[in-house]
Amino acid sequence: QVQLVESGGGLVQPGGSLRLSCTASGSVFSIKVMGWYRQAPGKQRELVASVTSGDNTYYADSVKGRFAASMAAAKNAVHLQMDNLTPEDTAVYYCKAVTQRGSILNNYWGQGTQVTVSS
């Protein structure tokens, strides 16, 4: 079992920055991938960025060059630095961890943190 708690959301003006953090507890040794998803009102949840335990990263096209994800060496946290934010980035941001034990994969989600970009 892994528990995830997000923090760092809030209200920011267009062009501003925010840094989201997700702290993991429990069986963090089994975490293979941590990622950030977001869900805007009326839209499906989408993958924004992910980081593997080997530091391989993935970014959605819409955030490339603006967002940077990083995972702590102890695999107990993942961060999302968000720069040059636009109103289109407004959403609830969720942290997700994928664990692996043998051939069994499990997904864990945080409770979400609201990011609002508005003037």
N, C-alpha and C positions, 0 to 999 in steps of 0.2 A: 504494500500500500504506500502511496505517495500523496501527500497533501501539498497543495499549492495555494499561495496567497499573493495576489497582485497588489501593487501600490504604484503611485506616481501619476495617476490620471488627474485630469482637471480641465480648466478652461484656459485657452491660450489664443492669442490673436493670430491671424494669418501671417505666415512667415516666421512664427516663433518656434520654440523647441520644447520638448518634454522628454523625460527619461522614465520609462516604465521599468519596474523591477518585479520579478516573480521569485519568491523564496520557496524552496522545496524542503520538505521534511519527510521522514520515514525512510523507506528503502531507496535512498537516492543513489546508492551504488549500482542499481539496476537500470538507471536512466540512460537511454541511448540517444534520444532526440528531445529537445525542448523547442517549442515554437510559440509564436504569437498569431492568433487569429483575431478577426474583428467582425462585428456584425452591426451594420447600420440599420435604422428603422426601415422595415419593409424589404430588406435585402437578406440574402443568404449569408451565412457565416463564411468568411473566406480566409485562406492562409495568407499571412502577411510576410512572415519571415520564420526561418527555423535554423537551428544550430545543432550539429551532431556532437557527440562526445569526442569526436576526432577533429572538431572545429571546422567542419564543412558547413557552409552556409547556403541558404536559399532565400531569395527575395522575390516577391511579386513584382511584376513590371511597373506597377503603379507607384512603388516606393523605392525602386532602385536609385541609388545615388543620394537618397534623403534619409533613409533609415539604416541603422546598423545594429545587428544583434550580436550578443556575446554571452558565453556561458562561463560561469565560474569553474575553476579547475577542479573544485571539489564536487562539481555537478549539483550543487545545492541552490543555485540561482541562475537566472537568465535575465538579461537586460535588453531593452530596446530603446536605443537613442533615436529620437525622431526629430529631424530638423526640417526647416522650410515647410512647415505644416500648412495645409490648405483646408478649406471647409469640407472638402471631399474626404478628409481623413477622420471626420467626426464619426464616432462609433463606440460601441462597447468593445474593449480589447480583452481577450481571454488568453491566458497562458495554458499551454498543454504540454504534458510530458508523456513520452512513450517509453515504457520499460520493457525489458526483455529478460526472461528467465528461461534458459534453454530455448525451446522453440515457441514459447508462449509470449505474445505481445499484449500489453495492456495500455490503455489510454487513461490519463487523468487530466481533469480540467480544474482551473481555478474559478473563482466566482465572478470574475470580470471587473474591469475598472473603466469608468466613463472618460472618454476623451472628447472634448468639444472645442472645435476651432471656429471662432467667431469674433467679429469686430464689435 
